[in-house]
Structures are given as C-alpha cells and as structure tokens.
Amino acid sequence: MTDTIGLPQPPALGASALPAGTYDGTVVLVTGGGTGLGKAIASEFARLGADLVVASRKPEHLAAAEEALGALGGRVLTVGCDIRDAEQVAAAFDAATEAFGLPSVLINNAAANFPSPAEDLSPNAWRTVVDITLTGTYLCARELARRHLAAGTPASIVNVGASYAWTGGPGFAHSAAAKAGVKNLTETLAVEWGPYGIQVNGLVPGLVPHEDMTADIRENLDRNEGKARSQPAYRIGHPRELGWAATFLASPYGRFISGHTLVVDGANWQRRHLTNPEVTPRARPARPRPLRALRHRRP
C-alpha cells in the first residue's frame, strides 16, 4: 500500500491562475469583506486589479478592511450597511457607483451563526440568523440585478454557502436552514437572470482556519490537534484557496458556469459521518406535567 501523502499544498500566497489585471476596471462589492474568509476573497480580487467596495455593519471591520486591502495597492471603499435593510443596501450600491462605478461582481459573504440546540433557539435568534444569511443575500443580489437589468449589462454574483445546506447541521438549525435557502436561491436566480447576462453561483468553504474564526470553531480546533488527519485531503484549507475559487467563478473564464455551488473542502463533507466524533446525546429536558395534574382538585 502506498504511503499517505494527502492533497498537495497550494501555491504561495500572491500567486494566481488568472492573468494579472483580470479585474482591472472591475468594481467588486463584498459583504462582510473586512474579516476572515470575506477578507481573503476580497484580497484575491484586489491582487487582480479590482476596485473593492466592502460593506459591513461594524466600523472596526470596515477599518480592518481598509487597512488590509489598501495595502495591496488597489482602490478600496468601505460602507456601513446592515444587509437586512433594503434601503441601506441600496445606499451602499449608490456609494459604490458614485465612487467607482456600478459593481459588476457581488460576493455575498456576510452571514450570522452561533451554536444552539434547536429547542433553545428564541424566535429572535432564529430571525436574526435567517434575516442576515438568507434575506440579506437576497436583498443584495436583487439590488445588483435591478441595476444591471436596467442598464442591460452583465454581472456576476457569488453566494458563500455551507455544506450543511445539503446535509443538515445539528446544533445549527437556524444557519443550516438559511444556507439551504441560499443554495436554492442561487439556482433559482441563475435561471431567472441568465438570459440577461447575470450569472449566479455558490461557493462553500471547508475547514479553512483564519484569524477571525468564532470562539466555538477555534475551541474545536484547539481540542483536535490532528484535525488535518481527519480530512480526506489530509490537510486543512488555506484562505487563499477560497479566494482563487471566487475570482475564477466571477471571471471571464467562468462565464458558462451558473447555478453551480462549488465546494472547496478537499471532499471532506462527502464523508462527514466518518469524521465526526461519537454521538453523545444531551440529557432530555424534563417532561411537562400532565394537564390533569395541573387542574385544581375539588375540596
């Protein structure tokens, strides 16, 4: 039997399969592009010459985006925007168009997530995650499409998803349901808007550690030092690999790809049942008292 070597490591940071200047003169709007994988995606567009517009609710994320992306040499505009609000989304596109011109690439990366048993989710927690992840994605896509439909110009949308859109995600019912909606939305909009030159694709990251991971993911990685060995690729992903995938999907070289969701995870999600830890059921909640026991007895 041959030695296990895993999938090869990617080229160094800064390399690209696309020609230099592929995105010269192209305006790319990235939601949630100031941190984590959104920033990694935005960085690869910047390296290929794009003018970047980063939208986020948090001023500190906008400042981080301006610093990191500006260092790559391109033009960067940051705009405050809550993507759950259609008027704020429209204002962000107005600001982008005034500064650089109408964005022709949209990366819907912003999302919300946190672990919780399904029965413990409050209605507000459910709405918050679904509104940001699914409704926000739709509102941004709609705004881009309306403007390009009116102008008669082509555009590209890439929606960042998650593999539990296919598989379900125990502990993440809110996010898994929202991401399933994003996957379906991607496929639906690709068919509706394809005749007008607008391609719509999805992009799903695997295990790609980065500096802005949530505490629950970081703790899980810290507890599993050999996590790479549980991946079919025998390694974890690099943020730049997701960025390269995004720049290809939206590039002139990917024009005939639409309605597709590209999973960048070394095939891990396809064998998830072999990589997950042993199932440990939680204690059942106390049963409610029968109604008859709650009735007042006659004296």
C-alpha positions in Angstrom: 0.0 0.0 0.0 1.3 3.4 -0.9 2.2 6.0 1.7 -0.5 8.5 2.6 0.5 11.9 1.3 -2.8 13.9 1.0 -3.6 16.6 -1.5 -0.6 18.8 -2.4 -0.3 22.2 -0.8 -1.4 25.2 -2.9 0.9 27.7 -4.5 2.2 30.5 -2.3 0.1 33.5 -1.2 0.1 36.1 -4.0 0.0 33.5 -6.8 -2.9 33.3 -9.2 -4.1 31.1 -12.1 -5.7 34.1 -13.7 -3.8 36.6 -15.8 -2.6 39.7 -14.0 -5.1 42.6 -14.3 -8.0 40.2 -14.9 -10.2 42.6 -12.9 -8.7 45.9 -13.9 -11.6 48.4 -14.1 -14.0 46.0 -12.4 -15.9 47.0 -9.3 -16.4 44.2 -6.8 -18.6 44.6 -3.8 -18.0 42.2 -0.9 -20.3 42.0 2.1 -18.6 41.1 5.3 -15.3 41.5 3.5 -13.4 43.1 6.4 -12.6 39.9 8.3 -12.0 36.2 7.9 -12.8 34.5 4.6 -14.5 37.5 3.2 -11.3 39.4 3.5 -9.4 36.6 1.9 -11.7 36.6 -1.0 -11.6 40.4 -1.4 -7.8 40.2 -1.2 -7.6 37.9 -4.3 -9.8 40.3 -6.3 -7.6 43.2 -5.2 -4.4 41.4 -6.4 -6.0 41.0 -9.8 -6.7 44.7 -10.1 -10.3 45.1 -8.9 -11.7 48.2 -7.2 -13.2 47.0 -4.0 -16.2 48.0 -2.0 -16.6 46.4 1.4 -19.9 46.5 3.3 -20.2 45.7 6.9 -22.3 46.7 10.0 -19.3 47.0 12.2 -16.9 50.1 12.0 -14.0 48.0 13.3 -14.4 45.5 10.4 -14.5 48.3 7.9 -11.3 49.8 9.3 -9.6 46.4 9.1 -10.7 46.0 5.5 -9.4 49.4 4.5 -6.0 48.7 6.1 -5.6 45.1 4.8 -6.9 45.7 1.3 -5.4 49.1 0.8 -2.0 47.6 1.4 -2.5 45.6 -1.8 -2.4 48.7 -3.9 -5.9 49.0 -5.3 -8.8 51.4 -4.6 -10.9 50.5 -1.6 -14.2 52.0 -0.4 -15.8 50.9 2.9 -19.5 51.4 3.5 -21.6 50.8 6.6 -24.5 48.6 5.8 -26.9 46.3 7.5 -27.9 43.9 4.7 -31.2 43.1 6.3 -32.3 46.7 5.4 -33.2 47.2 1.7 -32.7 50.9 1.9 -29.2 50.5 3.4 -28.3 48.0 0.7 -29.4 50.5 -2.0 -27.4 53.2 -0.3 -24.3 51.0 -0.3 -24.7 50.5 -4.1 -25.2 54.2 -4.6 -22.0 54.9 -2.7 -20.1 52.3 -4.7 -21.4 53.6 -8.0 -20.6 57.2 -7.1 -17.0 56.3 -6.1 -16.0 53.7 -8.7 -19.0 52.9 -11.0 -21.6 50.2 -10.8 -20.3 47.0 -9.2 -20.4 44.1 -11.7 -19.3 41.5 -9.2 -21.1 40.8 -5.9 -19.7 38.5 -3.3 -22.5 37.7 -0.8 -20.3 36.6 2.1 -22.0 38.2 5.2 -23.8 35.8 7.5 -24.6 35.1 11.1 -24.1 32.0 13.1 -23.8 30.6 16.6 -24.3 27.1 18.0 -27.5 26.3 19.8 -29.8 23.3 20.4 -32.8 23.8 18.1 -35.3 23.7 21.0 -33.4 26.5 22.8 -33.5 29.0 19.9 -35.6 32.0 20.6 -37.7 33.4 17.7 -35.5 36.5 17.7 -32.3 34.4 17.4 -33.9 32.4 14.5 -35.0 35.6 12.7 -31.6 37.3 13.2 -29.6 34.4 11.5 -32.2 33.9 8.7 -32.6 37.6 8.0 -28.8 38.2 7.7 -27.8 35.0 6.0 -30.7 34.4 3.6 -32.7 37.7 3.4 -29.6 39.8 3.3 -28.1 37.7 0.5 -31.4 38.1 -1.5 -31.6 41.8 -1.0 -28.0 42.4 -2.1 -28.5 40.2 -5.2 -31.7 41.9 -6.0 -30.2 45.3 -5.8 -27.3 44.3 -8.1 -29.7 42.6 -10.6 -32.1 45.5 -10.8 -29.4 47.9 -11.7 -27.8 45.7 -14.3 -31.2 44.7 -15.8 -32.0 48.4 -16.2 -28.6 49.1 -17.7 -28.6 46.0 -19.9 -25.1 45.0 -18.7 -23.8 41.6 -17.5 -22.8 40.8 -13.9 -21.7 38.0 -11.6 -22.9 37.0 -8.2 -21.2 34.6 -5.8 -23.1 33.5 -2.7 -21.0 32.0 0.1 -22.8 28.9 1.5 -22.1 26.0 3.7 -22.1 22.2 3.2 -24.8 21.6 5.7 -27.2 23.1 3.2 -27.2 19.5 1.8 -26.6 17.5 5.0 -28.3 19.4 7.8 -26.4 20.8 10.7 -27.3 19.6 14.2 -26.7 22.5 16.6 -27.1 24.9 13.7 -30.7 24.6 12.7 -31.1 28.3 12.0 -27.9 28.6 9.9 -28.3 25.3 8.1 -31.9 26.2 7.1 -30.7 29.7 5.9 -27.8 28.3 3.9 -30.1 25.7 2.3 -32.2 28.7 1.2 -29.1 30.4 -0.2 -28.3 27.3 -2.2 -31.8 27.2 -3.7 -31.8 30.9 -4.2 -28.5 30.6 -6.2 -30.0 28.0 -8.5 -33.3 29.9 -8.9 -31.7 33.3 -9.7 -29.2 31.7 -12.1 -32.2 30.5 -14.3 -34.2 33.8 -14.0 -31.3 36.1 -14.7 -29.2 34.1 -17.0 -31.0 35.4 -20.2 -30.0 38.9 -19.1 -26.3 38.2 -18.7 -26.2 37.7 -14.9 -24.5 34.6 -13.6 -25.1 33.4 -10.1 -23.0 30.8 -8.3 -22.4 29.5 -4.8 -19.1 28.9 -3.0 -18.7 26.6 0.0 -15.6 26.6 2.2 -14.4 23.6 4.1 -12.1 23.7 7.2 -10.2 26.8 6.5 -8.7 28.3 9.7 -8.3 32.1 9.8 -7.7 34.8 12.3 -11.3 35.7 12.7 -12.9 32.4 13.5 -15.7 32.3 16.0 -14.8 31.0 19.5 -16.6 27.7 19.1 -14.7 26.8 15.9 -11.4 27.9 17.5 -12.0 25.8 20.6 -12.9 22.8 18.5 -9.7 23.1 16.5 -7.7 23.6 19.7 -9.1 20.4 21.1 -8.3 18.4 18.0 -4.6 19.0 17.1 -4.7 16.2 14.5 -7.8 17.6 12.7 -6.0 17.7 9.4 -5.6 13.9 9.5 -9.4 13.5 9.7 -9.7 15.2 6.3 -9.6 13.2 3.1 -7.1 15.7 1.8 -5.0 15.0 4.8 -4.7 18.7 5.3 -6.8 21.8 6.1 -7.6 24.5 3.6 -5.9 27.9 3.1 -8.0 31.1 2.8 -6.4 32.0 -0.5 -7.8 28.8 -2.0 -11.3 30.0 -1.4 -10.3 33.4 -2.9 -8.9 31.8 -6.0 -12.2 29.9 -6.5 -14.2 33.0 -6.2 -12.1 35.0 -8.6 -12.4 32.2 -11.2 -16.2 31.8 -10.9 -16.7 35.6 -11.4 -14.1 35.9 -14.2 -14.4 36.0 -17.9 -13.1 32.4 -17.9 -16.1 31.1 -15.9 -18.9 32.8 -17.8 -20.7 29.5 -18.8 -20.8 28.3 -15.1 -24.0 29.4 -13.5 -26.4 27.9 -11.0 -23.5 25.8 -9.6 -22.2 25.6 -6.0 -18.5 24.9 -5.8 -17.4 23.2 -2.6 -13.8 23.9 -1.7 -13.1 21.4 1.1 -11.0 18.5 -0.1 -14.0 16.2 -0.3 -14.5 16.3 3.4 -18.2 16.9 3.5 -18.8 13.8 1.4 -17.5 11.5 4.2 -18.7 13.6 7.2 -20.1 10.6 9.0 -16.6 9.1 9.3 -15.0 12.3 10.6 -17.5 13.4 13.2 -16.9 12.5 16.9 -19.1 9.9 18.6 -22.6 11.0 19.1 -23.3 12.0 22.7 -27.0 12.7 23.3 -27.8 15.5 25.6 -29.9 15.0 28.6 -33.6 15.1 27.8 -35.5 18.1 29.2 -37.9 17.5 32.0 -41.3 16.4 30.8 -44.1 18.8 31.4 -46.7 17.8 33.9 -49.8 16.3 32.5 -52.7 18.8 32.2 -54.9 16.8 34.5 -52.3 17.2 37.3 -52.5 20.9 36.9 -56.2 21.2 37.5 -57.4 22.3 40.8 -58.9 19.5 42.8 -62.3 20.0 44.4 -62.1 20.4 48.2 
